[in-house]
């Protein structure tokens, strides 16, 4: 089993991608490169990756579309590396399930630090085996298995979760009935080292509600406490 973190670097600018890949390799990472989303999809089918570094503006399928595919079909964390500096773009990236966003030009040392933060909080890395707790949470007809990071509905159907959605749901489940404000949820799910917006919490909650609530506009599981934050209502059984 490889002891190196395996990175998929997706960027159409070879003048940036190739030197960055060389730097990451010198830092002890294993790196595969793709110049567009089509090549990246092929590499995803061929290798197991621990994290994806993803540009937004690319020919053909753009990074936002590819990020949506990754977060809906895998639990691989994604960091956007983009020249787009607008806050709107960052928010869209977070809404799609990206774990971080760094703007070009950036310091490679800062990128490595962010990679380590994301891997630490996501539980990914070489030889990953889940979070090690093996807990099973049952709530409102749903089951969350932490060793497999799987969410299962009442009919036994597995519902995919992005890394951010999983961390947010686990934070609420382990503190069921407790009101958690945005700062607390950011600290629990991303750590004080992370760079994120308060809006990121609202986006993740909205995405979770669309997946687990019968009526996301009138949620019964994840409640909003006006002026306070969010809480997970109902009983939670831990196995």
SERO-4910 file (N, C-alpha, C, O; in steps of 0.05 Angstrom, whole numbers):
BEGIN
 pado doro    nc1    nc2    nc3   cac1   cac2   cac3    cc1    cc2    cc3    oc1    oc2    oc3
  Unk    A     17    -24      0      0      0      0     18     25      0     37     26     15
  Unk    A     11     45    -17     27     69    -19     26     85      7      5     87     20
  Unk    A     49     96     14     50    113     38     49    143     30     51    160     47
  Unk    A     46    149      4     45    176     -5     17    185    -11      1    169    -22
  Unk    A     11    209     -4    -15    221    -11    -16    224    -42      2    235    -54
  Unk    A    -38    214    -54    -40    214    -83    -58    237    -91    -81    238    -84
  Unk    A    -47    256   -107    -61    280   -116    -67    278   -145    -51    270   -162
  Unk    A    -92    286   -152    -99    291   -180   -100    321   -185   -116    335   -174
  Unk    A    -82    331   -202    -79    359   -208    -91    364   -235    -82    354   -256
  Unk    A   -113    380   -236   -128    385   -261   -126    415   -268   -138    431   -254
  Unk    A   -112    422   -289   -109    449   -297   -100    449   -326    -82    435   -334
  Unk    A   -113    466   -343   -106    467   -371    -80    483   -377    -70    481   -399
  Unk    A    -70    498   -357    -46    513   -361    -21    496   -354    -14    493   -331
  Unk    A     -9    486   -374     15    469   -370     37    484   -356     53    473   -341
  Unk    A     39    510   -362     60    527   -351     58    529   -320     77    535   -307
  Unk    A     34    526   -310     29    526   -281     29    497   -270     40    491   -250
  Unk    A     15    480   -285     10    452   -275     35    437   -272     39    423   -251
  Unk    A     53    438   -292     77    421   -291     97    429   -269    107    412   -254
  Unk    A    103    455   -266    120    463   -243    108    457   -216    122    450   -197
  Unk    A     81    461   -214     68    455   -189     69    425   -182     74    418   -159
  Unk    A     65    408   -202     67    379   -198     95    372   -189     98    355   -171
  Unk    A    115    384   -202    143    378   -194    148    386   -165    162    372   -150
  Unk    A    137    409   -157    141    419   -129    127    399   -110    139    392    -90
  Unk    A    103    391   -116     88    373    -98    102    346    -96    103    334    -74
  Unk    A    114    337   -117    128    312   -117    153    314    -98    159    296    -83
  Unk    A    166    337   -100    189    342    -82    181    343    -53    197    337    -35
  Unk    A    156    351    -48    146    352    -21    136    325    -11    126    323     12
  Unk    A    139    304    -27    132    277    -18    105    267    -27     96    246    -18
  Unk    A     92    282    -45     66    273    -55     69    257    -81     89    259    -95
  Unk    A     49    241    -87     48    227   -113     27    242   -129      5    248   -120
  Unk    A     34    250   -154     17    268   -170     11    256   -197     29    247   -211
  Unk    A    -14    257   -205    -23    252   -233    -34    278   -244    -48    293   -230
  Unk    A    -28    284   -269    -36    309   -281    -57    305   -303    -57    285   -317
  Unk    A    -76    324   -305    -96    324   -326    -99    353   -336   -100    372   -320
  Unk    A   -101    356   -363   -104    382   -374   -133    390   -378   -139    413   -385
  Unk    A   -152    371   -374   -180    378   -376   -196    357   -361   -185    338   -351
  Unk    A   -222    362   -359   -240    345   -344   -242    317   -356   -244    297   -341
  Unk    A   -241    315   -382   -243    288   -395   -219    271   -387   -223    247   -380
  Unk    A   -195    282   -387   -172    267   -379   -173    260   -349   -165    239   -341
  Unk    A   -184    279   -334   -186    274   -305   -205    252   -299   -200    236   -281
  Unk    A   -227    250   -314   -246    228   -310   -233    201   -316   -237    181   -301
  Unk    A   -216    200   -336   -202    175   -343   -183    167   -321   -181    144   -314
  Unk    A   -169    187   -309   -151    181   -288   -165    172   -263   -156    154   -248
  Unk    A   -189    183   -258   -205    175   -235   -213    145   -237   -215    131   -217
  Unk    A   -217    136   -261   -224    108   -265   -200     90   -262   -203     66   -257
  Unk    A   -176    101   -265   -152     84   -265   -137     84   -238   -123     65   -233
  Unk    A   -141    105   -222   -125    107   -197   -144    114   -173   -166    123   -177
  Unk    A   -133    109   -150   -146    118   -125   -132    144   -116   -108    144   -112
  Unk    A   -147    165   -113   -136    191   -105   -145    199    -77   -167    191    -68
  Unk    A   -128    214    -64   -134    223    -37   -146    251    -37   -160    259    -19
  Unk    A   -139    267    -58   -148    294    -60   -145    304    -89   -128    294   -104
  Unk    A   -162    323    -97   -161    334   -124   -157    364   -122   -170    378   -107
  Unk    A   -138    374   -137   -133    403   -141   -144    410   -168   -136    399   -188
  Unk    A   -163    429   -169   -180    432   -193   -182    462   -201   -190    479   -185
  Unk    A   -175    467   -226   -180    494   -238   -209    496   -246   -222    476   -250
  Unk    A   -219    521   -247   -247    525   -255   -249    529   -285   -265    515   -299
  Unk    A   -234    548   -296   -236    554   -325   -219    535   -341   -194    538   -342
  Unk    A   -232    517   -355   -218    498   -372   -235    494   -398   -259    498   -397
  Unk    A   -222    486   -420   -237    480   -444   -255    456   -440   -248    438   -425
  Unk    A   -277    456   -454   -296    434   -451   -311    436   -424   -320    458   -416
  Unk    A   -313    414   -410   -326    414   -384   -310    431   -364   -285    427   -362
  Unk    A   -323    450   -351   -308    467   -333   -305    453   -305   -316    432   -300
  Unk    A   -289    466   -288   -283    455   -262   -307    453   -244   -308    434   -228
  Unk    A   -326    471   -246   -350    470   -229   -366    445   -235   -375    431   -217
  Unk    A   -369    439   -261   -384    415   -269   -369    389   -260   -382    371   -250
  Unk    A   -343    389   -263   -327    366   -255   -328    362   -225   -329    340   -215
  Unk    A   -327    384   -210   -329    383   -181   -356    371   -172   -356    354   -154
  Unk    A   -377    379   -186   -404    367   -179   -403    337   -183   -414    322   -167
  Unk    A   -391    328   -205   -389    299   -210   -373    285   -188   -381    264   -179
  Unk    A   -351    297   -180   -334    285   -160   -348    282   -133   -348    261   -121
  Unk    A   -361    304   -125   -374    304    -98   -399    287    -97   -407    277    -76
  Unk    A   -411    283   -121   -435    266   -121   -429    236   -124   -446    219   -117
  Unk    A   -405    230   -133   -398    201   -138   -375    190   -121   -371    166   -121
  Unk    A   -361    208   -107   -338    199    -91   -338    215    -65   -353    233    -61
  Unk    A   -319    207    -47   -315    222    -23   -287    236    -23   -276    242     -2
  Unk    A   -276    240    -47   -250    253    -50   -253    283    -46   -269    295    -60
  Unk    A   -238    294    -28   -239    323    -24   -228    339    -48   -210    329    -62
  Unk    A   -238    363    -52   -231    380    -74   -222    407    -64   -235    419    -48
  Unk    A   -199    416    -75   -190    444    -71   -190    458    -98   -176    449   -116
  Unk    A   -205    480   -100   -204    495   -125   -179    512   -125   -172    525   -105
  Unk    A   -165    512   -148   -142    531   -153   -151    547   -177   -151    537   -199
  Unk    A   -156    573   -173   -169    588   -194   -159    617   -194   -153    628   -174
  Unk    A   -159    629   -218   -153    657   -221   -177    674   -215   -175    699   -213
  Unk    A   -201    662   -212   -225    677   -207   -226    684   -177   -227    666   -160
  Unk    A   -226    710   -172   -224    719   -144   -251    728   -132   -252    735   -108
  Unk    A   -272    729   -148   -297    739   -138   -308    721   -116   -306    697   -117
  Unk    A   -320    733    -96   -332    718    -74   -354    699    -84   -357    677    -73
  Unk    A   -368    708   -105   -390    691   -115   -379    664   -125   -391    644   -120
  Unk    A   -356    665   -138   -344    640   -148   -336    622   -125   -340    598   -127
  Unk    A   -326    634   -104   -318    617    -81   -343    604    -68   -343    581    -61
  Unk    A   -364    620    -66   -389    609    -54   -400    587    -71   -409    566    -61
  Unk    A   -400    590    -98   -410    569   -116   -393    544   -112   -404    522   -111
  Unk    A   -367    547   -110   -350    524   -106   -356    509    -80   -358    485    -80
  Unk    A   -361    524    -59   -368    512    -33   -396    499    -35   -400    477    -23
  Unk    A   -414    511    -49   -441    500    -52   -439    473    -66   -456    455    -61
  Unk    A   -420    470    -84   -417    445    -99   -402    424    -83   -400    401    -93
  Unk    A   -393    431    -59   -381    411    -42   -350    413    -41   -338    395    -29
  Unk    A   -338    433    -54   -309    436    -52   -301    441    -23   -317    453     -7
  Unk    A   -277    433    -16   -268    435     12   -251    460     17   -249    468     40
  Unk    A   -241    472     -4   -225    497     -1   -223    509    -28   -229    497    -48
  Unk    A   -213    535    -28   -211    550    -52   -187    569    -49   -186    585    -30
  Unk    A   -167    567    -67   -144    584    -66   -141    598    -93   -144    585   -114
  Unk    A   -135    624    -92   -134    639   -117   -106    641   -128    -86    643   -113
  Unk    A   -103    641   -154    -78    645   -168    -72    675   -169    -90    691   -172
  Unk    A    -47    683   -167    -23    666   -160    -23    660   -130    -32    677   -114
  Unk    A    -13    637   -123    -12    629    -95     16    618    -88     31    611   -106
  Unk    A     21    617    -63     46    606    -54     44    575    -53     25    565    -40
  Unk    A     61    560    -66     60    531    -64     61    521    -36     48    501    -29
  Unk    A     76    535    -19     77    527     10     50    529     23     42    512     39
  Unk    A     36    551     16      9    554     28    -10    532     17    -26    521     33
  Unk    A     -7    525     -8    -24    504    -19    -19    478     -5    -38    464      2
  Unk    A      7    471      0     13    446     14      1    447     42    -10    426     52
  Unk    A      2    470     56    -10    472     82    -40    467     81    -51    454     99
  Unk    A    -53    478     61    -82    474     58    -89    445     51   -109    435     61
  Unk    A    -72    433     35    -77    404     28    -76    388     54    -93    371     58
  Unk    A    -57    393     71    -55    378     96    -78    383    115    -88    364    128
  Unk    A    -88    408    115   -112    414    132   -136    398    122   -151    386    138
  Unk    A   -141    399     96   -164    386     84   -162    356     88   -182    343     96
  Unk    A   -139    344     84   -136    315     88   -140    308    117   -152    287    123
  Unk    A   -131    325    136   -134    319    164   -163    319    172   -172    301    187
  Unk    A   -178    338    163   -206    340    172   -224    321    156   -246    314    166
  Unk    A   -216    312    132   -232    294    117   -227    265    123   -244    248    117
  Unk    A   -205    259    136   -198    232    142   -186    217    119   -181    193    120
  Unk    A   -180    232     97   -168    220     74   -137    220     77   -126    234     94
  Unk    A   -125    203     61    -96    201     61    -88    173     53   -105    156     51
  Unk    A    -62    168     49    -53    142     41    -61    120     61    -57    123     85
  Unk    A    -73     99     51    -81     77     69   -105     84     86   -108     73    108
  Unk    A   -122    103     77   -144    112     94   -163     89     99   -168     72     82
  Unk    A   -174     88    123   -193     67    131   -218     78    144   -230     65    161
  Unk    A   -225    103    137   -248    116    150   -238    130    174   -215    135    178
  Unk    A   -257    138    192   -249    154    215   -242    137    239   -235    148    260
  Unk    A   -244    111    237   -235     93    258   -254     88    280   -249     71    297
  Unk    A   -276    103    281   -294    100    304   -314     77    299   -321     63    318
  Unk    A   -322     72    274   -340     51    268   -368     55    280   -383     35    284
  Unk    A   -375     80    286   -401     85    298   -423     84    277   -419     89    253
  Unk    A   -447     77    286   -471     77    269   -492     95    283   -499     90    306
  Unk    A   -502    115    268   -522    133    279   -548    128    264   -549    129    240
  Unk    A   -570    124    280   -596    121    268   -613    145    277   -615    151    301
  Unk    A   -626    158    257   -642    182    263   -663    186    242   -657    185    218
  Unk    A   -688    190    250   -710    198    232   -711    180    207   -716    190    185
  Unk    A   -707    154    210   -709    136    187   -683    134    172   -682    119    152
  Unk    A   -662    148    180   -636    147    166   -615    133    183   -618    131    207
  Unk    A   -595    123    169   -572    110    183   -546    121    171   -543    121    147
  Unk    A   -528    130    189   -502    139    180   -481    120    191   -479    118    216
  Unk    A   -466    108    174   -444     89    182   -418    104    178   -410    109    155
  Unk    A   -404    110    200   -380    126    198   -356    111    187   -338    122    175
  Unk    A   -355     84    192   -332     69    181   -332     69    151   -311     68    138
  Unk    A   -357     69    139   -359     69    110   -366     97     99   -366    101     75
  Unk    A   -371    116    117   -380    143    110   -404    142     91   -404    155     71
  Unk    A   -423    125     98   -446    121     81   -472    129     95   -476    124    119
  Unk    A   -490    142     81   -516    150     91   -537    133     76   -538    132     52
  Unk    A   -554    120     92   -573    100     81   -601    108     89   -606    114    112
  Unk    A   -620    109     70   -647    116     76   -663     92     87   -652     70     90
  Unk    A   -689     96     92   -706     76    104   -709     51     86   -715     30     96
  Unk    A   -706     55     60   -708     32     41   -681     19     36   -680      0     20
  Unk    A   -660     28     49   -634     15     46   -618     26     23   -598     15     15
  Unk    A   -627     49     12   -613     61    -11   -591     80      0   -596     97     18
  Unk    A   -567     77    -11   -544     94     -3   -546    121    -17   -548    122    -41
  Unk    A   -545    142     -1   -546    169    -11   -518    182     -9   -506    182     13
  Unk    A   -507    191    -31   -480    202    -31   -478    228    -16   -496    245    -17
  Unk    A   -456    231     -2   -450    256     12   -422    266      4   -404    250      2
  Unk    A   -420    292      0   -393    303     -3   -379    303     24   -391    299     44
  Unk    A   -353    308     23   -338    309     48   -349    330     67   -352    325     91
  Unk    A   -355    354     56   -366    375     73   -393    368     85   -399    373    108
  Unk    A   -411    355     69   -437    347     78   -435    326    100   -449    327    120
  Unk    A   -416    307     96   -412    286    116   -403    298    143   -414    291    164
  Unk    A   -383    315    141   -373    327    166   -394    344    180   -396    343    205
  Unk    A   -411    358    165   -432    375    177   -453    357    190   -462    363    213
  Unk    A   -461    336    177   -481    318    188   -471    304    213   -485    302    233
  Unk    A   -446    295    212   -434    282    236   -432    301    259   -437    293    282
  Unk    A   -425    326    254   -424    346    276   -451    349    289   -453    351    313
  Unk    A   -472    350    273   -499    354    284   -508    329    298   -521    331    320
  Unk    A   -502    305    287   -511    280    300   -498    276    327   -511    267    346
  Unk    A   -472    282    329   -458    278    354   -465    299    375   -457    297    399
  Unk    A   -480    319    367   -489    340    386   -519    345    382   -529    367    384
  Unk    A   -534    323    378   -563    324    373   -577    339    396   -571    335    420
  Unk    A   -595    357    388   -610    373    408   -595    397    417   -607    413    432
  Unk    A   -570    401    409   -554    424    418   -554    444    395   -548    437    372
  Unk    A   -559    470    402   -557    491    382   -528    498    376   -513    503    395
  Unk    A   -520    496    351   -493    503    343   -494    526    324   -508    526    304
  Unk    A   -479    548    331   -479    571    313   -459    566    290   -445    546    290
  Unk    A   -457    585    272   -441    581    248   -411    578    255   -397    561    244
  Unk    A   -402    595    274   -374    594    282   -367    566    294   -346    555    288
  Unk    A   -385    556    310   -380    530    322   -379    508    301   -361    491    301
  Unk    A   -397    509    282   -398    489    261   -374    490    243   -363    470    235
  Unk    A   -365    515    237   -340    518    221   -316    507    236   -300    493    224
  Unk    A   -315    512    262   -292    503    278   -292    472    280   -271    459    277
  Unk    A   -316    460    284   -318    431    286   -312    417    260   -297    397    260
  Unk    A   -323    428    238   -320    413    213   -295    420    197   -286    404    181
  Unk    A   -284    444    201   -262    452    184   -237    461    200   -215    462    188
  Unk    A   -240    466    225   -217    474    241   -210    503    239   -218    516    219
  Unk    A   -197    513    258   -190    542    259   -170    549    237   -167    573    231
  Unk    A   -156    529    226   -136    535    205   -149    540    178   -137    551    160
  Unk    A   -174    532    175   -187    533    149   -196    562    143   -201    578    160
  Unk    A   -198    567    116   -207    593    107   -235    588     94   -236    575     73
  Unk    A   -255    598    107   -282    593     96   -301    616    103   -294    633    120
  Unk    A   -323    617     91   -343    637     96   -365    626    114   -371    602    113
  Unk    A   -378    643    130   -401    635    145   -422    623    127   -436    604    134
  Unk    A   -424    634    103   -444    625     83   -440    596     76   -458    582     69
  Unk    A   -415    586     79   -409    558     73   -426    540     90   -435    519     81
  Unk    A   -431    547    116   -447    531    133   -476    529    123   -487    508    121
  Unk    A   -487    552    116   -514    553    105   -517    536     80   -537    523     76
  Unk    A   -496    538     63   -497    523     38   -497    492     43   -512    478     31
  Unk    A   -480    484     62   -478    455     68   -505    446     81   -514    424     75
  Unk    A   -516    462     99   -541    455    111   -563    452     90   -579    434     91
  Unk    A   -564    471     71   -584    470     50   -581    445     33   -601    432     26
  Unk    A   -556    437     27   -552    413     11   -560    388     26   -572    370     15
  Unk    A   -554    388     52   -562    365     69   -593    363     70   -604    341     68
  Unk    A   -606    385     74   -635    385     75   -648    374     50   -667    359     51
  Unk    A   -636    381     27   -647    371      2   -644    341      0   -659    328    -15
  Unk    A   -626    329     14   -621    300     13   -636    285     34   -644    262     29
  Unk    A   -641    297     58   -653    281     80   -681    290     89   -694    275    102
  Unk    A   -689    314     81   -715    323     90   -737    317     69   -732    318     45
  Unk    A   -761    310     79   -783    306     61   -790    332     47   -796    332     23
  Unk    A   -790    354     62   -796    380     51   -773    398     60   -774    409     83
  Unk    A   -752    402     44   -729    418     52   -736    447     60   -722    459     76
  Unk    A   -759    458     50   -767    485     57   -780    486     84   -781    508     96
  Unk    A   -789    463     94   -800    462    121   -787    438    136   -799    418    141
  Unk    A   -762    442    142   -746    419    153   -755    410    181   -762    426    198
  Unk    A   -755    384    185   -762    372    210   -738    359    224   -740    353    248
  Unk    A   -717    355    209   -694    341    221   -672    362    229   -664    362    252
  Unk    A   -664    378    210   -644    399    216   -659    425    219   -669    437    199
  Unk    A   -662    435    243   -678    458    249   -660    483    250   -637    482    258
  Unk    A   -672    505    241   -659    531    243   -668    545    269   -692    546    274
  Unk    A   -650    554    285   -656    569    309   -649    598    303   -625    605    302
  Unk    A   -669    614    299   -664    641    290   -647    657    310   -653    658    334
  Unk    A   -626    669    299   -608    684    316   -588    666    331   -570    676    344
  Unk    A   -591    640    328   -573    621    342   -557    604    324   -532    603    326
  Unk    A   -570    589    307   -555    570    290   -573    547    281   -596    551    273
  Unk    A   -563    523    284   -577    499    275   -576    477    296   -557    477    313
  Unk    A   -596    460    296   -595    436    313   -608    413    299   -625    417    282
  Unk    A   -599    389    307   -612    365    296   -633    356    316   -628    349    339
  Unk    A   -658    356    306   -681    349    323   -687    320    323   -678    305    305
  Unk    A   -701    310    343   -709    282    345   -688    265    358   -666    275    366
  Unk    A   -694    240    362   -676    222    376   -655    211    357   -660    205    334
  Unk    A   -631    208    368   -609    195    353   -600    171    369   -593    173    393
  Unk    A   -600    148    356   -591    123    369   -563    117    358   -559    116    334
  Unk    A   -544    112    376   -517    105    369   -512     75    374   -516     66    396
  Unk    A   -502     61    354   -497     33    356   -467     28    357   -458      5    359
***
